[in-house]
Amino acid sequence: MEAQLSAAPLDRVVAKYRRDVHQLAPGAPSEALAALEGHLQRRLPLDLRDFLLRHNGTQLFRDTLRIRSTSEMTPASEAVPQVILFADAPLTGQISGWALDGAGGHAFGLWDGERLHPQHATFNGWLAGEIAILEGRVATADEAAPIRFEADPDDSYQLASAAERVLRAGRPDEAAALLRTATDRDPRNVLAWQWLGDALAGRERTSARQAWLAAFRATQLPLPYPGAPCVEPDLLRSLGQVFFDPADWERELEHFLENQVKDARTPEEVRVVVAVSVALARSRVARGKRSAAREALTDLLARCRSFTHATVPWPSVLELARLENGLGHHDEAEALIRRIRHEGPPELLGPALLLLAAIAVTRQEPWAEEILEEAAATELDDADRVRLAALRIERALRNERADEAAKVLEGGRNAARRAGQVLVDATLQVAEGDTARLRGDVPAARAAYERGLALAEDRDPELKFRLHLRL
């Protein structure tokens, strides 16, 4: 049956055009196929194998499309042996490859030199799509896409791609129907589940989150090949709302890290692991489990060192330093800050110095002023400018310099207005109340604390606790 499906479009175009339009080589002997599979260290997809038994290489439409012979098929590179290059378009320079999809199937698509862009689950579908596009003589990828879908309408990759086009055109219901079919055909199609969530998000929020959760659960790292569909880290913000009990959400994240991550070979894969670990740490912090949150981030840094794509997730190093500080582990926090200052990216220098300044102010270190000045000279956003102002005010108030605190407070108000963030404003209310209290204006201090408490609500338990203590 597979061979018949593969032969149908090819036999039709061979019969339709003059003899010199296509060149079809004789079939490959079984020994050549066995040698190729030994070289590749994997079995060929059955339909590609059947094709090569009939034609060991072809040139279609006067060499517009060339399917390689067994002796020409090769891994994409030493670094990417997962992708096997099997066809070329000499006029455009495009190269096609195939790879195992990690779930017992295959992915056929365009190789761009770094990634495989999956288009079909079978060689038959890929060949039907290529022949239809060549016959249609289309000039752009946008024109080719619906022709490719029409040639292989039951393919899960094509169903998902068609749905994405429909979704971009503003027809989410039509997209959802296509994506449900795609996920029925292939329950491991991460992109189909992800786009199904996007299609449902406008009207069926609960169903959308369930689809996004299915995409999350279908993700396995490392990916089977560069370019394989992978869940978007940004989805984690919505996924947490699927669970009524935060402990269930944490168990889901823990299961992912323990059972769905064996390695990370690309920056994209590392970003997913970082996002999951950070989500786990923040959920634990929100539940008052700071030591467990610290463990999640410590484990993350160790994982990132051991990955094939070894890296340092510097924002997570800073987050861990903040946790260490919150736990009272000032020496550990300072050690992490030193790493950021000496090795980290420039954009984290300001926030790292801000944290060091917070430690110095809390300890009433004599070098606190120096660090505050150093932090002020870095590139800080308005939210961090407010935090810096709050630290300067705290430092001034500890030394009973009320006039200096009031002057800094005015600049902090301007930065808070620009930042437009609730928690930033709540932080400033602490400083405003402390300044008023030092001046003896107890009613103004109480009013500021109450404003801060209303802003903080349950967003920041630590800030809320500090405000309650002052009231």
Buried (B, 14 or more C-beta within 10 A) or exposed (E): EBBEBBBEBBEEBBEEBEEEBBBBBEBBEEEBBEBBBEEBEBEBBBBBBBBBBBBBBBBBBBBBBBBBBBEBBBBBEEEBBBBBBBBBBEEEEEBBBBBBBBEEBBBBBBBEEEBBEBBBBBBBBBBBBBBBBBBBEBEEEEEBBBBBBBBBEEBBBBBBBBBBBBBEEEBBEBBBBBBBBBBEBBBBBBBBBBBBBBBBBEEBEEBBBBBBBBBBBBBBBBBBBBBBBBBBBEBBEBBBEBBEEBEEBBEBBEEBBEEBBEBBBBEBBBBBBBBBBBBBBBBBBBBEBBEBBBBBBBBBBEBBEEBEBEEBBBBBBBBBBBBBBBBEBBEBBBEBBBBBBEEBEEEBBBBBBBBBBBBBBBEEBEEBBEBBEBBBEBEBBBBBBBBBBBBBBBBBBBEEBBEBBBBBBEBBBEBBEBBEBBBBBBBBBBBBBBBBBBBEBEEBBBBBBBBBBEBBEEEBEEBBEBBEEBE
